[in-house]
């Protein structure tokens, strides 16, 4: 509904406020997601959101503002997309999503090395796009 009302917005899912099945998100992953949501809120002076949730709805034109340099370090593109929206002053909405246990595979992001890379990506993206 939000995306239809305002086609110039970015809508991201929020696994942190939605219902989660038991063991759907391991403790360290949940802690990492919480830390990134608060880091995002500090750097962009906005409400905390689940930055790493893969569910996003956004206008196609938003890709024009994504720095190609950011995509070299932002393996998943989430952070670059959010900073592009912030730079363009596009409203970012967060909607709760229900999160279920995986019935196949594992998380694509290794906890320690992936977390360190995401932290670096966030700081570099902030510096390039906002500061």
C-alpha positions in Angstrom: 0.0 0.0 0.0 2.8 2.4 0.9 4.6 1.9 -2.5 1.3 2.5 -4.4 0.6 5.7 -2.5 4.0 7.2 -3.1 5.9 5.8 -6.1 8.9 7.9 -5.2 9.8 6.0 -2.0 11.9 3.1 -0.9 10.2 0.4 1.1 12.3 -2.1 3.0 11.2 -5.2 5.0 12.0 -5.2 8.7 12.6 -8.7 10.1 13.4 -7.2 13.5 9.9 -6.0 14.2 8.0 -8.7 12.3 7.2 -12.1 13.7 10.0 -14.6 13.7 9.8 -18.3 14.0 12.0 -19.8 16.7 15.6 -20.2 15.5 14.8 -18.3 12.3 17.5 -15.8 13.0 20.5 -16.9 15.1 21.4 -14.6 18.0 24.6 -13.3 16.4 22.8 -12.5 13.2 20.1 -10.7 15.1 22.6 -8.8 17.1 24.5 -7.8 13.9 21.3 -6.6 12.2 20.4 -4.5 15.3 23.8 -3.0 15.4 23.6 -2.1 11.7 20.2 -0.6 12.1 21.4 1.7 14.9 24.6 2.6 12.9 22.3 3.5 10.0 20.2 5.7 12.2 23.2 7.5 13.6 24.9 8.1 10.2 21.7 9.2 8.5 19.8 10.8 11.4 16.8 8.6 10.8 14.8 5.8 12.4 16.6 2.5 12.7 15.6 0.0 10.0 16.6 -3.5 9.0 19.3 -2.4 6.6 20.2 -6.0 5.6 16.7 -7.3 4.8 16.6 -8.3 1.2 13.0 -7.2 0.6 13.0 -3.8 -1.0 10.6 -1.9 -3.3 11.9 1.2 -5.0 11.7 3.3 -8.2 13.9 2.1 -11.1 15.4 5.6 -11.4 17.0 5.2 -7.9 19.8 3.1 -9.6 21.0 6.2 -11.3 22.2 7.6 -8.0 24.0 4.5 -6.9 27.8 5.1 -7.1 29.5 2.5 -9.3 32.4 2.6 -6.8 30.1 1.6 -4.0 28.9 -1.5 -5.9 32.5 -2.7 -6.0 32.6 -2.9 -2.2 28.9 -3.4 -1.5 28.5 -7.0 -2.5 24.7 -7.1 -2.0 23.8 -3.6 -3.0 21.5 -2.9 0.0 23.6 -0.2 1.6 24.3 1.6 -1.7 20.6 1.6 -2.5 19.6 3.0 0.9 22.3 5.7 0.8 21.2 6.7 -2.8 17.6 7.0 -1.5 18.8 9.1 1.4 20.9 11.3 -0.8 18.0 11.9 -3.1 15.8 12.6 -0.1 13.4 9.8 -1.0 11.3 8.7 1.9 12.3 5.3 3.3 9.6 3.2 4.9 10.1 0.1 6.9 7.4 -2.5 7.1 7.4 -5.6 9.4 7.9 -8.9 7.6 7.4 -12.4 9.0 10.6 -14.3 9.1 10.7 -18.1 8.9 13.4 -20.7 9.4 15.4 -21.5 6.3 14.5 -24.9 4.9 17.6 -24.8 2.7 21.1 -23.4 2.7 22.7 -21.0 5.1 23.0 -17.2 5.3 25.0 -15.7 2.5 26.9 -13.4 4.9 29.6 -15.0 7.1 29.2 -13.6 10.6 32.6 -12.1 11.4 34.3 -11.4 8.0 30.9 -10.4 6.4 30.0 -8.2 9.3 33.4 -6.4 9.1 33.0 -5.9 5.4 29.4 -4.6 5.8 30.7 -2.2 8.5 33.4 -0.9 6.1 30.9 -0.7 3.2 28.6 1.4 5.4 31.2 3.9 6.4 32.7 4.2 2.9 29.2 4.7 1.4 28.3 7.2 4.1 31.4 9.2 3.4 30.9 9.1 -0.4 27.2 9.9 -0.4 26.2 11.9 2.6 29.2 13.7 4.1 
